[in-house]
């Protein structure tokens, strides 16, 4: 289940630490808090999870000029409620992804905002999320 909340209330309640440096006003104030919620994340490799799988666009492409809403979104990680990425991975810039991870998110793992389409969310990760608990799946 995803619960609507305010970022200020979330931070006060959970006393979290963000996994990555974030710009001002990031995450946005209106957020979603996951409770045992399953999401999927694309992986660079079919059979293993590497550190780069958890890097944001701002970390992967530091020379890119992100501003405004794009900076906020690029400072988070893309996750999806639907594990079917067949159509998406046919796009030329997505061909680098070879695998899929299933992740279960809880309140202390970070916050989300629904972005881009029906099943896409941006996730701002906290240090509480254990990347070793991500499960590699290949659909």
Backbone bond lengths (Angstrom), bond angles and torsions (degrees), N, CA, C in turn:
res aa  C-N    CA-C-N  psi(-1)  N-CA   C-N-CA  omega(-1)  CA-C   N-CA-C  phi
1 X - - - 1.438 - - 1.530 109.14 -
2 X 1.305 115.95 142.42 1.460 121.94 175.89 1.523 108.15 -109.05
3 X 1.315 115.51 127.84 1.465 120.79 -178.12 1.528 109.51 -109.12
4 X 1.315 116.55 128.87 1.457 120.89 176.12 1.525 109.29 -72.46
5 X 1.326 116.39 139.79 1.460 121.10 179.38 1.528 108.62 -159.47
6 X 1.310 114.07 178.67 1.463 122.18 174.91 1.524 107.98 -104.44
7 X 1.322 116.43 141.58 1.452 121.71 -178.77 1.523 111.39 -57.06
8 X 1.321 117.11 -43.46 1.472 120.46 -178.68 1.530 110.99 -59.11
9 X 1.330 117.66 -40.55 1.463 121.75 178.59 1.527 110.44 -68.27
10 X 1.320 116.24 -41.38 1.466 121.43 178.89 1.530 110.88 -59.30
11 X 1.316 116.45 -49.41 1.464 120.87 -178.53 1.531 110.59 -61.77
12 X 1.314 117.08 -42.76 1.462 121.84 178.91 1.526 111.23 -64.04
13 X 1.316 116.85 -40.76 1.469 121.93 -177.49 1.518 112.79 -71.83
14 X 1.323 117.95 -44.34 1.465 121.13 -170.94 1.525 114.47 -102.54
15 X 1.327 118.75 -11.38 1.470 121.21 177.42 1.536 111.23 49.19
16 X 1.305 116.15 54.66 1.463 122.02 -174.26 1.519 112.24 -90.08
17 X 1.321 113.95 170.03 1.463 121.93 172.32 1.530 106.37 -130.65
18 X 1.321 116.61 129.03 1.454 120.39 -178.64 1.522 110.34 -70.13
19 X 1.321 116.96 142.70 1.465 122.57 -179.67 1.523 111.89 -71.73
20 X 1.337 116.12 -26.57 1.462 120.76 -176.78 1.527 109.50 -129.67
21 X 1.330 117.45 152.59 1.467 119.56 174.52 1.531 109.34 -62.44
22 X 1.314 116.65 136.34 1.467 121.04 -178.15 1.520 110.73 -121.87
23 X 1.330 116.87 145.69 1.468 120.44 177.26 1.536 110.76 -73.36
24 X 1.303 116.72 172.53 1.460 121.37 176.28 1.520 110.08 -57.81
25 X 1.320 115.20 148.72 1.471 123.00 178.71 1.526 113.50 60.70
26 X 1.290 115.96 29.46 1.459 121.47 -178.74 1.521 109.08 -134.57
27 X 1.308 117.22 130.02 1.450 129.95 -8.44 1.527 111.59 -60.18
28 X 1.333 116.16 167.84 1.464 118.79 177.92 1.531 110.60 -67.79
29 X 1.302 117.05 164.66 1.475 121.18 -177.04 1.529 112.22 -67.50
30 X 1.324 118.29 -37.90 1.469 121.45 178.53 1.517 108.72 -87.55
31 X 1.330 116.13 112.46 1.456 120.77 -173.83 1.525 110.94 -131.79
32 X 1.307 114.79 171.31 1.453 123.15 173.67 1.520 107.72 -119.09
33 X 1.325 115.52 135.06 1.462 121.14 178.92 1.529 108.24 -107.35
34 X 1.341 117.66 124.64 1.462 120.43 -179.05 1.532 111.95 -82.14
35 X 1.313 115.67 146.75 1.468 121.74 174.43 1.521 106.93 -133.47
36 X 1.338 115.97 100.49 1.470 122.34 -177.63 1.528 110.21 52.22
37 X 1.314 115.94 45.61 1.462 123.12 -175.95 1.521 109.81 -100.70
38 X 1.332 117.05 129.41 1.459 121.30 -179.54 1.527 111.37 -90.70
39 X 1.331 113.97 136.20 1.459 122.29 176.41 1.521 108.52 -136.23
40 X 1.323 115.07 165.96 1.452 121.82 177.54 1.518 109.00 -120.63
41 X 1.326 115.43 144.50 1.469 121.10 178.09 1.521 108.10 -134.02
42 X 1.325 115.79 134.71 1.464 120.16 176.91 1.525 110.37 -70.07
43 X 1.327 115.26 144.32 1.465 122.47 -179.87 1.522 110.06 -118.60
44 X 1.308 115.65 153.37 1.456 121.42 178.00 1.526 112.31 -71.88
45 X 1.338 116.73 -29.77 1.462 121.89 -177.49 1.518 110.59 -119.39
46 X 1.309 115.57 153.16 1.454 120.74 -179.46 1.529 112.42 -77.59
47 X 1.332 116.85 -28.92 1.452 120.02 -170.33 1.525 116.07 -120.85
48 X 1.326 117.54 3.94 1.468 118.78 178.51 1.523 110.11 -155.39
49 X 1.320 114.24 154.91 1.462 121.65 177.70 1.527 107.33 -103.63
50 X 1.319 116.34 130.38 1.456 121.53 -179.19 1.538 109.67 -119.01
51 X 1.306 115.99 165.10 1.465 121.51 -178.31 1.527 112.93 -55.19
52 X 1.325 117.17 -38.14 1.467 120.26 -179.07 1.530 112.85 -64.24
53 X 1.331 118.07 -18.90 1.468 120.75 176.71 1.525 112.05 -65.88
54 X 1.322 117.43 -18.36 1.462 122.68 -177.02 1.523 112.08 -109.76
55 X 1.333 117.13 12.90 1.466 120.21 178.84 1.524 110.42 -92.18
56 X 1.314 115.16 140.72 1.458 121.44 178.03 1.529 109.31 -79.77
57 X 1.337 115.82 167.44 1.468 119.30 176.80 1.534 110.81 -61.96
58 X 1.311 117.99 -34.61 1.469 119.26 179.15 1.526 111.12 -66.16
59 X 1.320 117.54 -28.67 1.462 120.77 176.67 1.528 111.73 -81.47
60 X 1.316 116.02 -39.46 1.471 120.08 -179.09 1.524 112.75 -71.93
61 X 1.328 116.09 -33.87 1.466 121.51 -176.35 1.533 109.94 -129.28
62 X 1.327 117.66 68.38 1.469 121.10 -174.94 1.528 114.51 -65.83
63 X 1.316 118.23 -19.16 1.460 120.85 179.78 1.536 113.06 -85.10
64 X 1.308 115.64 -9.15 1.469 120.69 178.30 1.536 109.42 -71.54
65 X 1.303 116.99 140.32 1.470 121.40 -179.51 1.536 109.54 -92.56
66 X 1.317 116.25 94.18 1.464 121.50 176.61 1.529 107.73 -94.42
67 X 1.322 116.24 133.58 1.464 119.35 177.67 1.532 109.35 -137.81
68 X 1.319 114.97 154.74 1.455 121.21 176.18 1.514 113.32 58.99
69 X 1.334 115.02 -134.83 1.468 121.95 -178.58 1.523 111.79 -59.67
70 X 1.336 117.89 -35.14 1.469 121.03 179.60 1.528 111.19 -63.95
71 X 1.325 117.18 -36.07 1.465 120.75 177.37 1.521 110.62 -65.24
72 X 1.319 116.50 -42.64 1.467 120.86 179.68 1.528 110.10 -62.51
73 X 1.322 117.14 -47.75 1.466 120.69 -179.76 1.525 112.14 -67.07
74 X 1.326 117.37 -39.44 1.468 121.31 -179.88 1.520 112.23 -69.27
75 X 1.332 117.36 -14.36 1.464 122.35 178.64 1.521 112.09 -89.52
76 X 1.327 116.53 -0.76 1.460 121.98 177.16 1.517 110.07 -116.13
77 X 1.313 115.88 -179.64 1.460 122.29 -179.90 1.525 109.85 -109.83
78 X 1.306 116.70 141.02 1.458 121.71 177.20 1.518 109.85 -80.44
79 X 1.323 115.56 129.69 1.460 122.24 173.09 1.520 107.47 -134.38
80 X 1.316 115.41 162.43 1.451 120.38 -174.32 1.519 110.04 -138.19
81 X 1.326 117.15 144.21 1.463 121.58 177.06 1.520 111.44 -78.84
82 X 1.309 117.74 -21.09 1.453 123.57 -178.13 1.526 108.11 -107.41
83 X 1.315 117.41 129.15 1.456 120.61 -178.39 1.511 114.86 -85.41
84 X 1.332 118.13 5.46 1.457 120.86 -179.74 1.529 109.48 -91.35
85 X 1.323 116.10 102.65 1.460 122.30 -177.38 1.526 112.37 -106.03
86 X 1.319 117.80 10.62 1.470 120.80 -175.23 1.520 113.04 -53.19
87 X 1.314 117.53 -48.35 1.469 120.65 -178.60 1.527 110.74 -66.66
88 X 1.327 116.36 -41.82 1.458 121.20 -177.24 1.526 112.29 -65.67
89 X 1.327 117.12 -42.96 1.468 119.98 -175.75 1.529 112.77 -74.05
90 X 1.315 117.87 -4.45 1.464 120.27 174.39 1.526 111.58 -81.52
91 X 1.321 117.46 -14.08 1.461 120.83 176.40 1.521 108.70 -69.96
92 X 1.314 117.90 138.89 1.461 121.89 -173.32 1.531 112.94 -55.82
93 X 1.322 118.33 -42.05 1.461 119.80 -177.83 1.534 113.33 -76.50
94 X 1.332 117.96 -5.35 1.462 121.92 179.18 1.530 112.02 -104.94
95 X 1.311 117.73 -1.87 1.467 121.15 -176.06 1.534 112.42 -66.62
96 X 1.322 116.75 -15.71 1.471 119.10 -179.53 1.533 112.19 -70.52
97 X 1.330 117.03 -17.08 1.464 120.87 -179.15 1.525 110.03 -86.20
98 X 1.326 115.66 131.98 1.462 121.12 -176.30 1.526 113.52 -119.04
99 X 1.317 117.89 -18.68 1.457 120.77 -175.68 1.516 112.40 -135.26
100 X 1.333 113.59 175.74 1.461 120.93 -179.93 1.522 108.66 -135.13
101 X 1.329 115.57 138.33 1.460 121.11 175.14 1.521 108.84 -113.10
102 X 1.307 115.07 140.39 1.456 122.17 171.31 1.525 106.43 -98.21
103 X 1.328 116.26 125.59 1.457 120.00 178.77 1.524 109.05 -124.71
104 X 1.322 115.64 142.14 1.459 121.14 176.48 1.523 106.78 -109.39
105 X 1.340 115.71 120.60 1.456 120.94 -176.08 1.516 111.84 -105.76
106 X 1.320 114.33 137.62 1.454 123.61 176.26 1.522 109.08 -120.47
107 X 1.327 117.92 169.96 1.471 120.33 -174.15 1.531 115.36 -51.78
108 X 1.310 117.92 -40.69 1.465 119.36 -176.81 1.526 113.18 -76.74
109 X 1.343 118.28 -6.29 1.467 122.33 -178.53 1.521 113.58 -82.53
110 X 1.337 117.50 -10.29 1.455 120.71 179.30 1.514 111.90 131.63
111 X 1.309 114.97 -172.99 1.464 120.96 -176.40 1.522 110.25 -126.30
112 X 1.333 115.36 162.13 1.456 121.63 -175.97 1.516 111.02 -131.11
113 X 1.324 113.48 163.16 1.453 122.02 170.68 1.521 106.11 -142.20
114 X 1.322 115.78 134.71 1.465 120.15 177.54 1.524 108.48 -71.12
115 X 1.318 115.86 124.70 1.462 121.79 -178.17 1.520 109.03 -139.20
116 X 1.300 117.39 154.61 1.473 123.29 172.44 1.519 114.72 46.31
117 X 1.269 118.74 88.42 1.461 121.92 170.20 1.513 114.96 82.79
118 X 1.316 113.01 -172.83 1.455 121.27 -170.70 1.525 114.63 -69.71
119 X 1.334 118.17 -38.47 1.464 121.23 -171.34 1.526 115.38 -116.71
120 X 1.311 118.15 1.15 1.465 121.42 -174.77 1.533 111.26 -92.06
121 X 1.329 114.85 135.93 1.457 122.03 177.16 1.518 108.81 -132.55
122 X 1.313 116.27 153.56 1.458 121.70 169.52 1.522 106.30 -104.73
123 X 1.329 114.72 134.26 1.463 121.78 -175.05 1.526 108.92 -120.92
124 X 1.333 116.02 126.85 1.458 122.14 173.88 1.511 106.24 -102.67
125 X 1.307 115.21 111.70 1.458 124.64 -170.16 1.528 111.58 -84.25
126 X 1.322 115.23 145.85 1.459 120.98 173.87 1.533 109.23 -104.54
127 X 1.318 115.55 170.62 1.465 120.35 177.77 1.528 111.33 -69.42
128 X 1.317 118.42 -14.34 1.468 121.76 179.55 1.525 113.23 -72.29
129 X 1.327 116.92 -23.63 1.461 118.73 -178.51 1.524 109.99 -69.76
130 X 1.322 115.98 127.10 1.465 122.46 180.00 1.532 109.02 -95.22
131 X 1.317 116.73 105.50 1.461 120.69 -177.77 1.532 112.34 -62.13
132 X 1.330 117.82 -22.74 1.455 121.05 179.19 1.531 112.05 -70.09
133 X 1.328 117.63 -14.92 1.464 120.39 179.33 1.516 112.84 -87.63
134 X 1.324 117.02 -3.34 1.466 120.20 175.76 1.520 107.73 -69.62
135 X 1.323 116.62 137.02 1.454 122.40 -177.31 1.528 109.59 -106.88
136 X 1.316 116.63 123.45 1.451 120.70 177.45 1.524 108.96 -74.19
137 X 1.317 114.78 127.44 1.470 120.25 174.65 1.525 106.46 -131.88
138 X 1.270 116.51 155.54 1.464 120.33 176.80 1.507 108.08 -136.91
139 X 1.334 115.08 107.21 1.470 120.60 -179.84 1.502 108.61 -97.59
